[in-house]
């Protein structure tokens, strides 16, 4: 399974595209971080590490996870 990594220097968001169910919770919760129309679509530098960790915990499919 493909895993893509996006880091802000403190925490790294891991994204598994094959697992993603496109619920949109990430985009609705942190639109400055997640923008599917841009590349890269995840910009973790646009939120605090705490905000990223809290948002990733809400991912219903488990496609997003955190590596510290």
Secondary structure, DSSP 8 states (H G I E B T S, - for coil): ---EEEE-SS-EEEE-TTT-----HHHHH-TTTB-TTSSSSB-GGGS-HHHHHHHHTT-SSS-EEEE-
